Amino acid sequence: MKRGELYLVRKPGSADPRKQRVFVIVSRQALVDSRFSTLICAPVYSRHDGLCTQVAVGVAEGLKNESSVHCDELVSLPKAALTHYIGSLRAPALKELKEALAVSLALDDEPLFSVPAAGGRENS
């Protein structure tokens, strides 16, 4: 398994093909390679709303239709559920994924920790 790979995941206990979704692995590779049992993944939907937190994907990645990875809807999935490999993102899409994740998690917007100002009050 690698970051950027797409897998078809069925809803547990369901044989209904409508109860399945493609997910892309977004966890860092060190976590993917570890014995940790779950990974952070982003769902792939057939709609694309033009948001900067969405990454266009399609036939080149092994999908049947043009779709998009929705980085605003991250989920934790068991590695055991990622069994049906679909394809993987190419280098340009991986770069877009990284940028979309940074926006969705507001990594560039504000500091992770507030620094107390003089007098013991935090800056907002």
Residue pairs with C-beta under 8 A, 6 or more apart in sequence:
1 25
1 32
1 39
1 79
1 82
2 25
2 29
2 32
2 88
3 25
3 26
3 27
3 28
3 29
3 32
3 94
4 24
4 25
4 88
4 89
4 93
4 94
4 97
5 24
5 25
5 85
5 86
5 87
5 88
5 89
6 22
6 23
6 24
6 44
6 57
6 61
6 62
6 63
6 85
6 86
6 87
6 88
6 89
7 22
7 23
7 24
7 25
7 41
7 81
7 82
7 83
7 84
7 85
7 86
8 20
8 21
8 22
8 84
8 86
9 20
9 21
9 22
9 23
9 77
9 81
9 82
9 84
10 19
10 20
10 81
11 19
11 20
12 81
14 20
21 43
21 44
22 43
22 44
22 63
22 67
22 86
23 41
23 42
23 43
23 44
23 75
23 77
23 82
24 41
24 42
24 44
24 57
24 69
24 89
24 97
25 32
25 39
25 40
25 41
25 82
26 40
26 41
26 42
26 71
26 74
26 97
26 101
27 39
27 40
27 41
31 39
31 40
32 39
37 78
37 79
37 80
38 76
38 77
38 78
38 79
39 76
39 77
39 79
39 82
40 74
40 75
40 76
41 74
41 75
41 76
41 77
41 82
42 69
42 70
42 71
42 73
42 74
42 75
42 97
42 101
43 69
43 70
43 73
43 75
44 57
44 63
44 67
44 68
44 69
44 70
45 67
45 68
45 70
46 65
46 66
46 67
47 67
47 68
48 54
48 56
48 66
48 67
48 68
49 68
51 72
52 99
52 100
52 103
53 70
53 71
53 72
53 100
53 103
53 104
54 68
54 69
54 70
54 71
54 100
55 68
55 69
55 71
55 89
55 93
55 96
55 97
55 100
56 66
56 67
56 68
56 93
56 96
57 63
57 66
57 67
57 68
57 69
57 89
57 93
58 65
58 66
58 67
59 65
59 66
60 87
60 90
61 86
61 87
61 88
61 89
61 90
61 93
62 86
62 87
62 88
63 86
63 87
69 97
69 100
71 97
71 100
71 101
71 103
71 104
72 104
74 104
89 97
101 107
102 108
114 122
114 123
114 124
115 122
115 123
116 122
116 123
117 123
